[in-house]
């Protein structure tokens, strides 16, 4: 109910301030999935939820809980707040529980916003891959084409789901997780390339 109230209240003002276009909606599978997105702004998750009508759990840094605006919204949207400085076992267990119940989980695998706009993608952290492998959950790559700015069109691309099935049943040591992270990175960069090609085709019309 809260999600719908937020959508109703924010739809008109945010559609004007942050016009957003979603590409690849049909790529979202039914049932459990991890939505794996690059991270450019605190608005990323708000714009995604507002324009996709998804009901998801959100893995968010605990510092956002202290922000009166984002903290309030994220808490009522079902955020799982995680301590990035330590090994937050409780948050990880809560994520795995949500997936086992068939829910979707939204994660920024970089762990923080990419503030250097000259870079395409930051370092991929191991938490998301570990959760995906242990719960045998498909991953949906999502690409925010650029940092949201007032009255500038934002584009969000949703890629085809994939699984880290080659790692199922393996011991999840540092080497294995690094290999899994590399797969995640490659899939995200593939989606980035697709988004660039789509933009080029549109510009050429």
Phi and psi in degrees as GROMACS dihedral restraints (atoms count N, CA, C in turn):
[ dihedral_restraints ]
;  ai    aj    ak    al  type     phi  dphi    fc
    3     4     5     6     1   -60.5    20    10
    4     5     6     7     1   -39.7    20    10
    6     7     8     9     1   -58.6    20    10
    7     8     9    10     1   -42.3    20    10
    9    10    11    12     1   -69.4    20    10
   10    11    12    13     1   -36.8    20    10
   12    13    14    15     1   -62.8    20    10
   13    14    15    16     1   -43.8    20    10
   15    16    17    18     1   -60.9    20    10
   16    17    18    19     1   -44.5    20    10
   18    19    20    21     1   -61.1    20    10
   19    20    21    22     1   -43.6    20    10
   21    22    23    24     1   -63.5    20    10
   22    23    24    25     1   -44.1    20    10
   24    25    26    27     1   -71.3    20    10
   25    26    27    28     1   -34.5    20    10
   27    28    29    30     1   -97.2    20    10
   28    29    30    31     1   -16.0    20    10
   30    31    32    33     1   -55.8    20    10
   31    32    33    34     1   -55.4    20    10
   33    34    35    36     1   -66.0    20    10
   34    35    36    37     1   -53.1    20    10
   36    37    38    39     1   -62.3    20    10
   37    38    39    40     1   -40.0    20    10
   39    40    41    42     1   -75.3    20    10
   40    41    42    43     1   -30.1    20    10
   42    43    44    45     1   -65.4    20    10
   43    44    45    46     1   -29.4    20    10
   45    46    47    48     1   -81.4    20    10
   46    47    48    49     1   -47.2    20    10
   48    49    50    51     1   -74.6    20    10
   49    50    51    52     1   -36.7    20    10
   51    52    53    54     1  -132.4    20    10
   52    53    54    55     1    71.2    20    10
   54    55    56    57     1   -58.8    20    10
   55    56    57    58     1   127.7    20    10
   57    58    59    60     1  -130.7    20    10
   58    59    60    61     1   135.5    20    10
   60    61    62    63     1  -117.7    20    10
   61    62    63    64     1   132.9    20    10
   63    64    65    66     1  -107.8    20    10
   64    65    66    67     1   130.7    20    10
   66    67    68    69     1  -118.4    20    10
   67    68    69    70     1   135.6    20    10
   69    70    71    72     1    89.4    20    10
   70    71    72    73     1    28.3    20    10
   72    73    74    75     1   -56.3    20    10
   73    74    75    76     1   -34.7    20    10
   75    76    77    78     1   -69.5    20    10
   76    77    78    79     1   -10.5    20    10
   78    79    80    81     1   -78.1    20    10
   79    80    81    82     1    -8.2    20    10
   81    82    83    84     1   -80.2    20    10
   82    83    84    85     1   118.4    20    10
   84    85    86    87     1   -79.2    20    10
   85    86    87    88     1   160.7    20    10
   87    88    89    90     1   -79.7    20    10
   88    89    90    91     1   156.7    20    10
   90    91    92    93     1    83.4    20    10
   91    92    93    94     1  -165.8    20    10
   93    94    95    96     1   -65.4    20    10
   94    95    96    97     1   146.4    20    10
   96    97    98    99     1  -169.0    20    10
   97    98    99   100     1   154.3    20    10
   99   100   101   102     1  -105.1    20    10
  100   101   102   103     1   121.2    20    10
  102   103   104   105     1   -89.4    20    10
  103   104   105   106     1   115.2    20    10
  105   106   107   108     1  -110.5    20    10
  106   107   108   109     1   107.1    20    10
  108   109   110   111     1  -121.0    20    10
  109   110   111   112     1   144.7    20    10
  111   112   113   114     1   -69.2    20    10
  112   113   114   115     1   164.3    20    10
  114   115   116   117     1  -133.8    20    10
  115   116   117   118     1   111.3    20    10
  117   118   119   120     1  -114.5    20    10
  118   119   120   121     1   -23.4    20    10
  120   121   122   123     1  -156.5    20    10
  121   122   123   124     1   157.0    20    10
  123   124   125   126     1   -64.6    20    10
  124   125   126   127     1   -16.2    20    10
  126   127   128   129     1   -78.5    20    10
  127   128   129   130     1   -14.1    20    10
  129   130   131   132     1   -51.6    20    10
  130   131   132   133     1   -53.5    20    10
  132   133   134   135     1   -69.2    20    10
  133   134   135   136     1   -37.5    20    10
  135   136   137   138     1   -63.6    20    10
  136   137   138   139     1   -46.0    20    10
  138   139   140   141     1   -67.0    20    10
  139   140   141   142     1   -37.0    20    10
  141   142   143   144     1   -63.8    20    10
  142   143   144   145     1   -50.5    20    10
  144   145   146   147     1   -65.0    20    10
  145   146   147   148     1   -37.1    20    10
  147   148   149   150     1   -65.4    20    10
  148   149   150   151     1   -34.5    20    10
  150   151   152   153     1  -104.2    20    10
  151   152   153   154     1    -4.8    20    10
  153   154   155   156     1  -112.9    20    10
  154   155   156   157     1   -13.1    20    10
  156   157   158   159     1    60.1    20    10
  157   158   159   160     1    29.6    20    10
  159   160   161   162     1   -79.1    20    10
  160   161   162   163     1   146.9    20    10
  162   163   164   165     1  -110.2    20    10
  163   164   165   166     1   110.7    20    10
  165   166   167   168     1  -137.1    20    10
  166   167   168   169     1   161.5    20    10
  168   169   170   171     1   -90.5    20    10
  169   170   171   172     1   145.5    20    10
  171   172   173   174     1  -122.3    20    10
  172   173   174   175     1   124.6    20    10
  174   175   176   177     1   -87.9    20    10
  175   176   177   178     1   114.8    20    10
  177   178   179   180     1  -130.5    20    10
  178   179   180   181     1   148.7    20    10
  180   181   182   183     1   -64.6    20    10
  181   182   183   184     1   143.6    20    10
  183   184   185   186     1   -64.2    20    10
  184   185   186   187     1   -22.8    20    10
  186   187   188   189     1   -61.7    20    10
  187   188   189   190     1   -28.5    20    10
  189   190   191   192     1   -67.3    20    10
  190   191   192   193     1   -22.0    20    10
  192   193   194   195     1   -65.6    20    10
  193   194   195   196     1   -21.4    20    10
  195   196   197   198     1   -85.3    20    10
  196   197   198   199     1   -12.2    20    10
  198   199   200   201     1   -84.2    20    10
  199   200   201   202     1   117.3    20    10
  201   202   203   204     1   -57.7    20    10
  202   203   204   205     1   -39.2    20    10
  204   205   206   207     1   -77.8    20    10
  205   206   207   208     1   -62.6    20    10
  207   208   209   210     1   -66.7    20    10
  208   209   210   211     1   -37.0    20    10
  210   211   212   213     1   -61.5    20    10
  211   212   213   214     1   -44.3    20    10
  213   214   215   216     1   -62.7    20    10
  214   215   216   217     1   -47.7    20    10
  216   217   218   219     1   -64.4    20    10
  217   218   219   220     1   -49.1    20    10
  219   220   221   222     1   -62.8    20    10
  220   221   222   223     1   -40.5    20    10
  222   223   224   225     1   -59.1    20    10
  223   224   225   226     1   -42.9    20    10
  225   226   227   228     1   -82.5    20    10
  226   227   228   229     1   -10.3    20    10
  228   229   230   231     1   -91.0    20    10
  229   230   231   232     1    -1.9    20    10
  231   232   233   234     1    97.8    20    10
  232   233   234   235     1    32.6    20    10
  234   235   236   237     1   -69.1    20    10
  235   236   237   238     1   143.4    20    10
  237   238   239   240     1  -107.8    20    10
  238   239   240   241     1   109.6    20    10
  240   241   242   243     1   -85.8    20    10
  241   242   243   244     1   132.3    20    10
  243   244   245   246     1  -122.8    20    10
  244   245   246   247     1   142.7    20    10
  246   247   248   249     1   -86.6    20    10
  247   248   249   250     1   109.4    20    10
  249   250   251   252     1   -76.2    20    10
  250   251   252   253     1   -14.1    20    10
  252   253   254   255     1   -81.6    20    10
  253   254   255   256     1   -20.8    20    10
  255   256   257   258     1  -131.3    20    10
  256   257   258   259     1  -176.4    20    10
  258   259   260   261     1   -89.0    20    10
  259   260   261   262     1    89.8    20    10
  261   262   263   264     1   -80.8    20    10
  262   263   264   265     1    84.4    20    10
  264   265   266   267     1   -62.1    20    10
  265   266   267   268     1   -39.6    20    10
  267   268   269   270     1   -62.2    20    10
  268   269   270   271     1   -42.1    20    10
  270   271   272   273     1   -65.6    20    10
  271   272   273   274     1   -41.0    20    10
  273   274   275   276     1   -63.5    20    10
  274   275   276   277     1   -42.5    20    10
  276   277   278   279     1   -62.5    20    10
  277   278   279   280     1   -38.5    20    10
  279   280   281   282     1   -66.2    20    10
  280   281   282   283     1   -38.1    20    10
  282   283   284   285     1   -63.2    20    10
  283   284   285   286     1   -46.1    20    10
  285   286   287   288     1   -65.7    20    10
  286   287   288   289     1   -36.5    20    10
  288   289   290   291     1   -63.4    20    10
  289   290   291   292     1   -42.9    20    10
  291   292   293   294     1   -61.7    20    10
  292   293   294   295     1   -42.2    20    10
  294   295   296   297     1   -67.8    20    10
  295   296   297   298     1   -40.0    20    10
  297   298   299   300     1   -65.3    20    10
  298   299   300   301     1   -22.4    20    10
  300   301   302   303     1   -87.0    20    10
  301   302   303   304     1     3.5    20    10
  303   304   305   306     1    86.5    20    10
  304   305   306   307     1    14.7    20    10
  306   307   308   309     1   -90.2    20    10
  307   308   309   310     1   169.0    20    10
  309   310   311   312     1   -99.8    20    10
  310   311   312   313     1   146.9    20    10
  312   313   314   315     1  -126.7    20    10
  313   314   315   316     1   126.8    20    10
  315   316   317   318     1   -98.6    20    10
  316   317   318   319     1   123.1    20    10
  318   319   320   321     1  -133.0    20    10
  319   320   321   322     1   140.0    20    10
  321   322   323   324     1   -97.3    20    10
  322   323   324   325     1   102.5    20    10
  324   325   326   327     1   -67.3    20    10
  325   326   327   328     1   -15.7    20    10
  327   328   329   330     1   -74.7    20    10
  328   329   330   331     1   -19.7    20    10
  330   331   332   333     1    84.6    20    10
  331   332   333   334     1   -17.8    20    10
  333   334   335   336     1  -158.7    20    10
  334   335   336   337     1   168.4    20    10
  336   337   338   339     1   -68.5    20    10
  337   338   339   340     1   145.1    20    10
  339   340   341   342     1   -87.9    20    10
  340   341   342   343     1   103.5    20    10
  342   343   344   345     1   -85.5    20    10
  343   344   345   346     1   -21.3    20    10
  345   346   347   348     1   -88.0    20    10
  346   347   348   349     1   100.8    20    10
  348   349   350   351     1   -72.0    20    10
  349   350   351   352     1    -6.1    20    10
  351   352   353   354     1   -78.9    20    10
  352   353   354   355     1   -15.0    20    10
  354   355   356   357     1   -95.7    20    10
  355   356   357   358     1   153.1    20    10
  357   358   359   360     1   -87.4    20    10
  358   359   360   361     1   -44.6    20    10
  360   361   362   363     1  -149.7    20    10
  361   362   363   364     1   140.3    20    10
  363   364   365   366     1   -85.2    20    10
  364   365   366   367     1  -172.2    20    10
  366   367   368   369     1   -68.3    20    10
  367   368   369   370     1   136.3    20    10
  369   370   371   372     1   -87.5    20    10
  370   371   372   373     1   125.1    20    10
  372   373   374   375     1   -84.1    20    10
  373   374   375   376     1   160.3    20    10
  375   376   377   378     1   -83.8    20    10
  376   377   378   379     1   -14.0    20    10
  378   379   380   381     1   -58.7    20    10
  379   380   381   382     1   -45.5    20    10
  381   382   383   384     1   -65.1    20    10
  382   383   384   385     1   -44.9    20    10
  384   385   386   387     1   -60.7    20    10
  385   386   387   388     1   -42.5    20    10
  387   388   389   390     1   -60.7    20    10
  388   389   390   391     1   -45.4    20    10
  390   391   392   393     1   -64.1    20    10
  391   392   393   394     1   -43.6    20    10
  393   394   395   396     1   -62.8    20    10
  394   395   396   397     1   -41.1    20    10
  396   397   398   399     1   -70.2    20    10
  397   398   399   400     1   -46.7    20    10
  399   400   401   402     1   -64.5    20    10
  400   401   402   403     1   -32.6    20    10
  402   403   404   405     1  -100.5    20    10
  403   404   405   406     1     0.4    20    10
  405   406   407   408     1    50.0    20    10
  406   407   408   409     1    55.2    20    10
  408   409   410   411     1  -108.5    20    10
  409   410   411   412     1   134.2    20    10
  411   412   413   414     1   -66.3    20    10
  412   413   414   415     1   149.8    20    10
  414   415   416   417     1  -112.7    20    10
  415   416   417   418     1   131.8    20    10
  417   418   419   420     1  -106.6    20    10
  418   419   420   421     1   110.5    20    10
  420   421   422   423     1   -73.6    20    10
  421   422   423   424     1   139.0    20    10
  423   424   425   426     1  -130.8    20    10
  424   425   426   427     1   137.5    20    10
  426   427   428   429     1  -125.7    20    10
  427   428   429   430     1   119.2    20    10
  429   430   431   432     1   -85.9    20    10
  430   431   432   433     1   114.0    20    10
  432   433   434   435     1   -64.3    20    10
  433   434   435   436     1   -31.2    20    10
  435   436   437   438     1  -161.6    20    10
  436   437   438   439     1   166.0    20    10
  438   439   440   441     1   -67.0    20    10
  439   440   441   442     1   129.0    20    10
  441   442   443   444     1   -61.5    20    10
  442   443   444   445     1   133.8    20    10
  444   445   446   447     1  -134.9    20    10
  445   446   447   448     1   152.1    20    10
  447   448   449   450     1   -54.5    20    10
  448   449   450   451     1   128.5    20    10
  450   451   452   453     1    64.5    20    10
  451   452   453   454     1    14.3    20    10
  453   454   455   456     1  -107.7    20    10
  454   455   456   457     1   136.6    20    10
  456   457   458   459     1   -63.5    20    10
  457   458   459   460     1   129.3    20    10
  459   460   461   462     1  -105.3    20    10
  460   461   462   463     1   144.2    20    10
  462   463   464   465     1  -125.3    20    10
  463   464   465   466     1   130.2    20    10
  465   466   467   468     1  -120.6    20    10
  466   467   468   469     1   124.7    20    10
  468   469   470   471     1  -107.4    20    10
  469   470   471   472     1   131.2    20    10
  471   472   473   474     1  -109.1    20    10
  472   473   474   475     1   121.7    20    10
  474   475   476   477     1   -91.1    20    10
  475   476   477   478     1   176.6    20    10
  477   478   479   480     1   -74.7    20    10
  478   479   480   481     1   140.7    20    10
  480   481   482   483     1   -68.4    20    10
  481   482   483   484     1   152.1    20    10
  483   484   485   486     1  -146.0    20    10
  484   485   486   487     1   167.2    20    10
  486   487   488   489     1  -125.9    20    10
  487   488   489   490     1   153.2    20    10
  489   490   491   492     1   -91.7    20    10
  490   491   492   493     1    48.2    20    10
  492   493   494   495     1   -65.4    20    10
  493   494   495   496     1   -25.0    20    10
  495   496   497   498     1   -66.7    20    10
  496   497   498   499     1   -12.1    20    10
  498   499   500   501     1  -106.2    20    10
  499   500   501   502     1    -2.6    20    10
  501   502   503   504     1   -63.1    20    10
  502   503   504   505     1   133.0    20    10
  504   505   506   507     1    84.2    20    10
  505   506   507   508     1    -6.0    20    10
  507   508   509   510     1   -86.2    20    10
  508   509   510   511     1   156.5    20    10
  510   511   512   513     1   -69.9    20    10
  511   512   513   514     1   126.5    20    10
  513   514   515   516     1   -88.8    20    10
  514   515   516   517     1    68.7    20    10
  516   517   518   519     1   -86.6    20    10
  517   518   519   520     1  -179.2    20    10
  519   520   521   522     1   -59.5    20    10
  520   521   522   523     1   -41.3    20    10
  522   523   524   525     1   -64.1    20    10
  523   524   525   526     1   -45.2    20    10
  525   526   527   528     1   -63.9    20    10
  526   527   528   529     1   -44.0    20    10
  528   529   530   531     1   -66.1    20    10
  529   530   531   532     1   -35.0    20    10
  531   532   533   534     1   -63.5    20    10
  532   533   534   535     1   -39.4    20    10
  534   535   536   537     1   -65.6    20    10
  535   536   537   538     1   -41.4    20    10
  537   538   539   540     1   -65.2    20    10
  538   539   540   541     1   -41.0    20    10
  540   541   542   543     1   -60.4    20    10
  541   542   543   544     1   -36.6    20    10
  543   544   545   546     1   -65.6    20    10
  544   545   546   547     1   -37.6    20    10
  546   547   548   549     1   -63.1    20    10
  547   548   549   550     1   -45.4    20    10
  549   550   551   552     1   -59.0    20    10
  550   551   552   553     1   -45.3    20    10
  552   553   554   555     1   -61.0    20    10
  553   554   555   556     1   -45.7    20    10
  555   556   557   558     1   -62.3    20    10
  556   557   558   559     1   -40.8    20    10
  558   559   560   561     1   -64.9    20    10
  559   560   561   562     1   -38.7    20    10
  561   562   563   564     1   -68.9    20    10
  562   563   564   565     1   -40.2    20    10
  564   565   566   567     1   -69.7    20    10
  565   566   567   568     1   -30.9    20    10
  567   568   569   570     1   -62.9    20    10
  568   569   570   571     1   -43.1    20    10
  570   571   572   573     1   -66.4    20    10
  571   572   573   574     1   -37.6    20    10
  573   574   575   576     1   -58.3    20    10
  574   575   576   577     1   -46.4    20    10
  576   577   578   579     1   -61.4    20    10
  577   578   579   580     1   -41.8    20    10
  579   580   581   582     1   -62.6    20    10
  580   581   582   583     1   -39.3    20    10
  582   583   584   585     1   -66.3    20    10
  583   584   585   586     1   -36.3    20    10
  585   586   587   588     1   -68.8    20    10
  586   587   588   589     1   -40.1    20    10
  588   589   590   591     1   -65.5    20    10
  589   590   591   592     1   -40.4    20    10
  591   592   593   594     1   -63.3    20    10
  592   593   594   595     1   -39.7    20    10
  594   595   596   597     1   -65.0    20    10
  595   596   597   598     1   -41.7    20    10
  597   598   599   600     1   -64.0    20    10
  598   599   600   601     1   -43.8    20    10
  600   601   602   603     1   -61.0    20    10
  601   602   603   604     1   -41.3    20    10
  603   604   605   606     1   -66.7    20    10
  604   605   606   607     1   -40.2    20    10
  606   607   608   609     1   -65.8    20    10
  607   608   609   610     1   -29.3    20    10
  609   610   611   612     1   -80.2    20    10
  610   611   612   613     1   -15.4    20    10
